Amino acid sequence: MALTEDEAARLRDARPTGPAPQPATEPIRVQRWVSSRGQIAIAGQRIGVGIGHAGTTMTVEAADATFRITHAGQVVAEVARTTTKPIARFKVRKPQR
């Protein structure tokens, strides 16, 4: 049920709507902490980056079809994306000990 202009004008603290948000044109960048087994998890997908990277923080660029994992400016792996889940966390958080 839509309001008429007169009804909308009488609403308390009513404001006009703004423009709709635009989707990002560049790939999403997130950070992930590498587990002791050498794996990271992003969007429900587990990716092995190697046990030599355990305990470090990786940057992941999430495109439509791939995940590009980088560390210190160098590409460590580029993996095909197999899930359609959205990315929920954007910053890394080390597990509590």
C-alpha positions in Angstrom: 0.0 0.0 0.0 1.6 3.2 -1.1 1.1 6.6 0.5 -0.1 9.7 -1.3 2.1 12.8 -1.3 -0.2 14.5 1.3 0.0 11.4 3.6 3.8 11.2 3.2 4.2 14.9 4.0 2.3 14.5 7.3 4.6 11.7 8.5 6.9 12.7 11.4 10.6 12.7 10.6 10.0 11.5 7.0 12.9 12.1 4.6 13.0 11.5 0.9 14.9 8.5 -0.3 18.4 8.8 -1.8 19.8 7.0 -4.8 20.2 3.3 -4.7 23.7 2.0 -3.8 25.8 1.0 -6.7 27.7 -2.3 -6.8 31.5 -2.2 -6.6 33.2 -2.4 -10.0 36.5 -3.7 -8.6 37.0 -7.1 -7.0 36.4 -7.4 -3.3 39.6 -7.6 -1.2 39.5 -9.4 2.1 42.1 -10.7 4.6 42.4 -14.2 5.9 44.7 -15.8 8.5 46.3 -19.1 7.4 45.7 -22.0 9.8 48.4 -24.3 11.1 47.4 -26.8 8.4 48.1 -24.2 5.6 44.4 -23.5 4.7 42.1 -20.5 4.5 38.3 -20.4 4.3 36.4 -17.8 2.3 32.7 -17.9 1.3 32.4 -21.4 2.6 35.3 -22.7 0.4 38.5 -24.1 1.9 41.7 -23.3 0.0 45.1 -24.8 0.7 48.0 -22.3 0.3 50.7 -24.4 1.8 51.9 -25.2 5.3 54.9 -22.8 4.8 52.4 -19.9 5.1 50.9 -21.1 8.4 50.2 -18.2 10.8 50.5 -15.4 8.2 47.8 -13.1 6.9 46.9 -13.3 3.2 45.0 -10.9 1.1 42.3 -12.5 -1.1 40.8 -10.7 -4.2 37.4 -12.2 -4.9 36.3 -11.9 -8.5 33.3 -13.5 -10.1 35.0 -16.8 -11.0 38.3 -16.9 -9.1 40.0 -16.1 -5.8 43.5 -14.6 -6.1 45.6 -15.1 -2.9 48.5 -12.7 -2.4 51.1 -12.2 0.4 53.5 -9.3 0.5 52.5 -8.3 -3.1 53.2 -11.7 -4.6 50.5 -14.0 -5.9 50.6 -17.2 -4.0 47.6 -19.0 -5.7 44.7 -18.4 -8.0 41.8 -20.8 -7.4 38.5 -21.2 -9.2 35.5 -20.2 -7.2 33.2 -23.1 -6.5 30.7 -21.5 -4.2 28.0 -18.8 -4.8 27.9 -17.8 -1.1 28.5 -14.1 -0.3 31.6 -13.1 1.6 30.6 -12.5 5.2 33.8 -11.3 6.9 36.2 -8.8 5.5 39.0 -8.4 8.1 41.1 -11.1 9.6 40.7 -12.2 13.2 43.2 -14.6 14.8 41.7 -17.4 16.8 41.7 -16.9 20.6 44.2 -19.1 22.5 
